[in-house]
């Protein structure tokens, strides 16, 4: 009975993964949101039935992508989604706390990506920047194909090309920081989905998110990143500035999450209705000035400790 369930869910997970991964091909720009769900089917199968089932999902999906997509699309799947959908459930089932699971999964995905890039460098005799340019250009071409299929033409298509070209230049400049941040964000999102539907099928261990904090030493990473970013005003070291900017792209979203945890803790203590909590969280994620404010809350939580119970006189 269990083996039959595992086989059925595995087949469904393969189909769901392909739909999420290739959703832009038939849904246009709206299908981009499906990409965020790509690691979830295999991760859920791994939590329910173990590592073997999730390996089947990832391997079959990768084999199908060899026929359906380009080499760089296959690399993007394995680096951003594939390995993470294996490591996340494996670590959570050990059991390892959820925050450490996200951290180690991100490290594993980064290591695989660097290995694949190094392999391309050796086989194709390309420079590192050429490989990054090719990867980014591949994504740009796919994006423009999506917008063309969606019906954009003429002046609208030209404006979109300019926007995509500007974003491509930004991605090339902060490639590693954005990549690490994107992989980490995907793991957090996948973990949240696993938590939502866990019921009694599996358990996720660790500190409740409303009480979660970054390690104290992370503040020194933030300070170094800020110093390195503006180091060109003191000394002309372009590499140090690039390192600082890429670090900020990774570290600041983490402090935003800590600030979000502070807000959720406050709403929980005040017993806000679920609808109000969802609305507040949505606004914090969407409105740009609020994101900066919540990131500041996350940073100063190290000294102020906003979640410490206050005694009333």
Residue pairs with C-beta under 8 A, 6 or more apart in sequence:
2 49
5 49
6 45
6 48
6 49
6 53
9 45
9 48
9 49
9 53
10 45
10 49
10 53
10 56
10 57
12 41
13 41
13 42
13 44
13 45
13 53
13 54
13 57
14 41
14 56
14 57
14 60
14 61
16 37
16 41
17 38
17 41
17 42
17 57
17 61
17 81
18 61
18 64
19 34
20 34
20 35
20 36
20 37
20 38
20 40
20 41
21 34
21 35
21 38
21 61
21 65
21 77
21 81
22 31
22 68
22 69
23 31
23 32
23 33
23 34
23 35
24 31
24 32
24 34
24 35
24 142
24 146
25 31
25 146
25 149
27 34
28 146
28 147
28 149
28 150
29 146
29 147
29 150
31 146
32 146
36 186
36 189
37 193
38 77
38 80
38 81
38 85
38 186
39 80
39 81
39 82
39 84
39 85
39 88
39 186
39 187
39 190
40 85
40 190
40 193
40 194
41 57
41 85
42 54
42 57
42 58
42 61
42 82
42 85
42 86
43 54
43 84
43 85
43 88
43 89
43 190
43 194
44 89
44 193
44 194
44 197
45 53
45 54
45 57
45 89
46 53
46 54
46 85
46 86
46 88
46 89
46 90
46 93
47 89
47 92
47 93
47 194
47 198
47 201
47 202
48 201
48 202
50 93
51 86
51 89
51 90
54 85
54 86
54 89
55 86
57 85
58 78
58 82
58 83
58 85
58 86
61 77
61 82
62 74
62 77
62 78
62 82
65 73
65 74
65 77
66 74
70 138
72 134
72 135
72 138
73 138
73 142
75 113
75 116
75 117
75 120
75 135
76 135
76 139
78 112
78 116
79 109
79 110
79 112
79 113
79 116
79 183
80 109
80 113
80 179
80 182
80 183
80 186
81 186
83 105
83 108
83 109
83 112
84 105
84 106
84 108
84 109
84 183
84 186
84 187
84 190
85 190
87 101
87 104
87 105
87 108
87 109
88 101
88 102
88 105
88 187
88 190
88 191
88 194
89 194
91 100
91 101
91 104
91 105
92 98
92 101
92 194
92 202
92 204
92 205
93 202
95 203
95 205
96 104
96 205
97 205
97 206
97 207
98 191
98 204
98 205
98 206
99 206
99 207
99 212
100 206
101 191
102 184
102 187
102 188
102 191
105 187
106 180
106 183
106 184
106 187
109 183
110 179
110 180
110 183
113 179
117 128
117 131
117 132
120 126
120 131
121 127
121 128
121 131
126 134
132 172
132 175
133 172
136 168
136 171
136 172
136 175
137 168
139 168
140 164
140 165
140 168
143 164
144 160
144 161
144 164
147 157
147 160
148 157
152 160
171 178
173 242
173 245
174 245
174 246
174 249
176 246
177 245
177 246
177 247
177 248
177 249
177 250
178 249
180 249
180 250
181 249
181 250
181 253
184 250
184 253
184 254
185 253
188 257
191 204
194 202
194 204
195 204
198 204
206 212
209 261
209 264
210 261
210 264
210 265
210 268
210 307
211 261
211 265
211 307
212 257
212 258
212 261
213 258
213 261
213 301
214 254
214 255
214 258
214 298
216 302
218 251
218 254
219 299
219 302
221 247
221 251
222 248
222 251
222 252
222 255
222 299
224 244
224 247
225 243
225 244
225 245
225 247
225 248
225 251
226 244
226 248
227 244
228 240
228 241
228 243
228 244
228 245
228 247
229 241
229 244
229 245
229 248
230 241
230 244
231 237
231 240
231 241
231 244
232 238
232 241
252 295
254 298
255 295
255 298
255 299
256 291
256 294
256 295
256 298
257 298
258 297
258 298
258 301
259 293
259 294
259 295
259 296
259 297
259 298
259 299
259 301
260 281
260 284
260 294
260 298
261 298
262 294
262 297
262 298
262 301
262 306
262 307
263 280
263 281
263 284
263 294
263 297
264 277
264 281
265 306
265 307
266 306
266 307
267 276
267 277
267 280
272 280
283 290
284 290
284 291
284 294
285 291
297 306
301 307
